[in-house]
Amino acid sequence: MSWNVRRPPRAEHLTALVTGGNASIGYFIAEQLAEAGATVVLGSRNPAKAAAAGTAIRARVPQAHVHHMPLDLADLSSLKTSADGFPLDRLDVAVLNAGIAFDDPPRRENAAGHEAMFATNHLGHFALTHWLAPLLTAAPAARVITMGSFAARTERLDLDDLQCTRSYDPKQTYGRSKLAQMSFAFELDRRLRAAGSTCQSLVAHPGGALDSLTPTRPGVHTNPLPRRLLGLPAGVVLQGKDAGAWPAIRAALDPTARGSQMWGPRVFGLRGHPRPEPPQPHMTDPTTAAHLWNASVKLTGVDPAAPFQAERGLPEGDLRP
């Protein structure tokens, strides 16, 4: 179907959660969903930043319905409370976007002793999906959109060292954490299909999205003229974070989108209008995904597929096709 990134389908009937919706690409996903009419919930651990993001959205969309859900993905013990406090009675779209990246060593751990990027980017979203399941099953055809990254293309998971205890490089570890997210998303859709669920899991990635090509949003993002000018040459092959949000918006709102698809920018996967693109084999390998899933269940204590199986009256357990 033809797709206008400036005028996606109206979404007044949808409720959407965007983790990390107070900043960066997450903010623009939230803003664009609100422009389409969706009720948007910003998942953020910082109430002040969430409030600033809500103000920025309402400045552009005066009638926007924007809520805040306290969310700290690094703290697994808090996620059930966060989901229980969701301000609405159902969830049509969950955009698993929040994440952290470190540029320099040393390796860092959260309070539970998990490597920080793997814990926040993957384990937090893995567990959150479990706790959001009752809200997702209350919607007639929910979608879970996982934000992937170009950084995952060149990485491979070390299944014997998922948390990089033996060999740590921040860029490699970040790429592996994003690959873990994407592997989880594809495996989640396989398990949803096996359970007969109407919920679908998709992947989106923003391509090359730079701050210097991103428009200013007062209180959220400032892009002064000198930085904009310096960023202009990069605009030939890259784009701003507002455009980086487009694949997630299409994955969320395109009525033809289907589970297990990956959406990315049209031009070399780096910039342009969103389109479905074939994921690389290492992102969708079911053997690797099953190992990662089982390890993640042990680390988090929850199984995101179990509530969907129970909702269909199926026994909990491994229902992979």
N, C-alpha and C positions, 0 to 999 in steps of 0.2 A: 504494500500500500504506500501511497505518497505520504510523506511525513514532513510537517512544518515544525522546525525546532522552536519557532517563536509562538506557535499556536497548536500545542498538543491537544488531544481530546479533553473535553471538560471532565472534571473529576470531583464534582461536589458530593458525590455519594461515597467517596473514599476517605478513610483515615489512614495516615501514614506516619510511621516512626522513622526518623533519620538519626542514627547514632553519630555523634560528633557533628550534629547539625548546626552548631553555633559558630563554625569557622570553616575556612578553606572550601574545598569542593562540597563538603557536607552542607555548608550554608547555602550554596547555590542550588543544590538539589532541593533543599527545603523551600527556598524562595520560589523556584519554578513549579514545584508541586502546589504551593499556595496560590500562585498565579493561575494554575489550572483549576482552582477551586477546592482542592483537597484540604481537609483538616489535618494540620501538621503538628507532630509532637517532636520536640527537639530533645534528644537524649544527650545529656551533658552533665559532667560532674561539677561544673562551675555555674552556679545560679546567676551570677552577674553577667557572664558572657552569654548565657542563654537569653537573659532579659534583653541584652543589647541586640542580639540576633533577631529576637522577636520584634523589637522596635524597628530595626532596619527592614524587616519583611513588611511590616504594616505601613511603613513609609511609602513603599512601592505598591502594596496591595492593601488599601485601607480596610477592606472588609475581611481580611485574612483571619482565619481561626488558627491560632498558634498556642501551643501548650508546651510546658517543660516537664520532662521526666528525669529526676535525678538518676545519674547512671555513671558508675565507675567500673569499667570493664576489667580493670586490674584487680578488683576485689571480688572474687568469685562468691564469697559469702554474702555479698550485698545484692546480688542480682535478682534473687527471688523477691526481695522486698521492693526492688525497683519495678519489676514486672507487675507485682500485686498492686502497686500504686499507679499503674497506667490510668490516665484520666478518662478513658472512654471504654465502652463495653465490647468493642471488637477492633481488630487490626487487619486492614486490607493489604497494606504494603509495609514491609519492614526492610529498610535499606541499611545493611550492615556496613557502615562506612568508616566509623571512627578507627583511629590507629595512631601509633607513635613510631618514630624512626629516630635512631641515634647516629650521629656522624662520626663519633669518636669512641674508641675503647675507653674505659674497660667494660666488660660484660656486667650487666645490671640485673638484679632480681627483684621481684615484688615481695610483699610480706609473706607470701606462701612459699617462697623459695623457687618460683618459676622464672625462667628468663623473661625479661620484661616485654620485649616485642612479641615473642611467641604467645605469652600470656595474655596480653592486651588485644593484639590483632586477631589471634585465632581462638584461644581457649575462652576468652570472655564472650565472644560472639557465639561460639559453640554452646556454651552454657545458657546464654541469654535466649537463644532460639528455643531451648527446652522450656524455659519458664514463660515464654511468650506463646507457646503452642495453644493454650486454651483460647487466647484472643484471636489467633490465626484461624483456628477451626471454627470460631463463631462467625467468620466472614464466609460468604458463599464461594469465593475463588481467590484466596489470598496469594500474594507473591512475596517471596523472600529474595531480595536482590543483594548479592554480595559484591562489594567493590574490590576488584582485583587490581593488578598492577603490571606494567611492563617489566618490572623488576623480577617477576616470577618466571619470565621466559627462559632465562639462562640458568636458573637454579634447579637443584634437585633436592628432595628431602632425604636426609640421612635418617633412616628409620631406626637406627640404633643410637642416635644422638639428636633427637628432635629439638632439644633445648641448647644445643651447641656448647656442651660442657667441655668437650675435648678440643675443639677448634672454633675460635670465635673471631669473626670479622663483621663489623656492624652492617655493612652494605649487604653482605651475603646473608646474614641472619635476618635482616629485614625482608629481602627477597624470598627467603624460605618461609617466613611467617605469612607473607601474602600468598605464596603458593599453597601453604596449608589451608588458608581461607578458601581458595578457589577449589582445591581438591575436596574440601568439606562440602562446598556448595553443590558440586556435581554429584557427590555421593548422597547428599541429602535428597536431591531430586530423584535419584534411583530408588531410595527407600520410601519416599512419598508415593511414587508410582506403585511400588510393590504393596504398599498399605492401602491403595485405592483412594488416597487423599485427593481432595480438590485443590489443595495448596500446591504451588509450584516454586521451584528454586532456580534462579537464574544468576548469571554473572555479568557484571559490567566493568569496564575499565576506562579511565579518562584519557588515555593516550599521554601525550606530553603537555602537561598543564603547568604554566608558570605564573608566579605572582606578578611579574612585570607586565604580563599581558592581560591581567585580570582587572575589571573595572572596580572603582572605589565603592565601598558600601560603608557609610559613616558608622563608627562604633564597632565595625567588624573587620574591614580591610581598607587600608589606605594605599593608593598607588600614585605617588607624586609624579609630576611631569618628567623630571630627569630620569627616573627609573623607567617610565613608560617609553621614553625615547631610546634608552639603552636596550630595551627589550624588543623594539620594532623589528630588527633583522631576524630574530628568532621566530617571529610570527610567520615566516615563510613555511616553516615545517612544524611549528608547535602552536599552542593556543592558550587562552586564559582558562581559569578554573570555572568560569561561568559556562564555557563551551565544554569543559571536561565533565560537567554534570549531565550533558545531553544523553549519553548512552544509558545512564541509570534511569533517567526520565522515560526514555523510550521502553526500556525493559519493564518499567513499572506500569506504563499507561497504554502502550500499543496493544490493541485487542488481539492482534495476530501473534504476539510474542508467546513463546512456549517454554516450559521448564527445560533445563539443561542447555539452553542457548547462552552464548556469550556475545555481548554487544560492546562494540568499540568504535572509535572514529574511523571514517571511511578512508582517509588518505594515509596509507602505510601504517594504519593503526595509531597514528600520532595526532592527527587533527581532522576536523571536518565533521560533517553530519554523521549520526550514528547508523550503524548497520550490524547485522549479525555476522560474526566471523568464526571460523572453525578454531576451537581451542587446540593447543598442542597436545600430543598424546600423553605426555608426562603429567598434564593437568587433570586428565580424566581417567588415568589408569585405575581400574577398580581394585586391584590387589594392593597397591600403595594406599588407596583411599580407605580400604577396610582396615589396614594396619593402623593408619593415622586415627581413624574413628575409634577403634578399640582402645588405643593409647589415650585418646582425649577423654573417653568415658572414665577411664581409671583416674586421670588427673583431675577431672572436674566433679566426678561423682554423679553425673547425669547423662542421659541419652536423649538427644533431641528428637529422635524418631519415635521413641516409646509413646509419647502422648498421642501422636497421630495414629499409631497402631491401636491404642486403646480406644480412641474415638470411633474406630471402625470395628471394634469388637474383636480385634486380632490379638493373639498372644504376643507379649513383648519378646524381643529377641532379634536375631539376625534375619531380616526379611529381604535381603538383597536378591534381585532377580538371578 
